[in-house]
């Protein structure tokens, strides 16, 4: 009888640990996404200052301002290749968005050309000027 109680307790503790670990991983990926978008925003703002107060017309033109390139989403993969964040760019504006797994986002400034999924949370950055 005691052995059954011990086995049951170990099973319960394992289940709790698995759920907690999964939640921690999701929060970690969300934090990574938010930091990536802030990094991208800093690159665009530096470009804006150096390019006579204009943003690049193509989102990929700021490679010189992002030494490691434009980051990719840490978990959204298609055929083993990471997908990039959704983006829109113009000479006077830019917008980058990421869908979050757990955290609450700021989807009020979601890029105009993105389809909003019901119940999804997004974090977006756009031009500061």
N, C-alpha and C positions, 0 to 999 in steps of 0.2 A: 504494500500500500504506500509506504513512504517513497519507494522508488517511482511509483506513478506520479506522486505529487511533485517530486523533483523534476521529472521529465516534463510535466505540464508547465512548471515554472520556467524551465529553460526554454521551452517552446514559446511562451508568452513574451519573455524577455527578448528572444531573437526576433519575433515579429515586431515588437516596439522599436528595436534598434534598426531594423530594415527600413521601416517607415520614416524614422528620424533621419537616417542617412540619405534617403531619397530626397527628402525635403531640403536638407542642407545642400545637396548637389544642385537642386533647382535654384535656390537662392544665390548660390555661388555663380552660376551661369548668368543669372539676371544682373548681378553686380558687375560681372565682366562685360556684359552688353552695355550697361550704363556708362562704365568707364571708357569703353571703346568709342561710344558716341560723343562723349565729352572730348576725347582725344581728336576725333575727326573735326569737331567744332573748333577747337583751338587751331588746327591746321588751316581751316577755311578762313578764320579771322586773321591769321598771320598773312595768308595770301592776299586778303582784302587790303591790308595795310600796305603791302609791297607793290600791289598792282593798281595803284591810283584809284583806290576805293571801288573796285569792281571784283565780283566773285568770278570764278572760272565758269564758263558756259557748259562745260562737261564735268561731271563729278570726279572723273579720273585724272584730271589735270593737276591735282595738288600733290602728286607723288613726291615732289621735292620737299614738301612741307611735312610729310609723314614718312620718316626714314624707313619704317617697316612696312610701308604700303597701307592701303586702306584695309582695316581689320575685317575679318569675317565672323559671322555668328558662330559661337562656340559649339553649338549642338545641332543646328539645323543642317543636315547633310543630304545631298542627293547623289547617288552613285559614288559615295565616298569622298565627294568634294564639298567643302563648306560653301554655303550660300552667303552672299553678301547681304548687308542690310538694305532695306528698301530706301531708295533715294530719288530726289528730284533736284535739279540744279538749273540756275539761270544766271545771267550776268548781275542781277540785283538781289538774288536770294538763293538759298539752298535749304534742303530739308532731308534729314536721315532719320529713319525709324527702325525700331526693333520690337518684335513681339515678345513680351515677358511671360515667364511661366508661373511665377508666384507673386512678385511684387506688383504694387499698384503703380500705374504709369501716369503720364500726362497726355492722354490721347486727345485732348482738346486741340492740340496743334498738329495732329496727324497729317502727313503729307497728302495733298489733295488727290493724287492719282491712285491711292491705295484703297483696296477694298477692306472695310472694317468688318471683322468677324464678330458675331454676337458673343459677348462674354469675354472677349480677348482684351488684354491690357497691353498697351503700347507705351514705349518711351521714345520721345522724339526730340531732336535738337534742330533748330533752324537758325537763320542768320540773326546776329545780334544788332546789326546796323539797320 
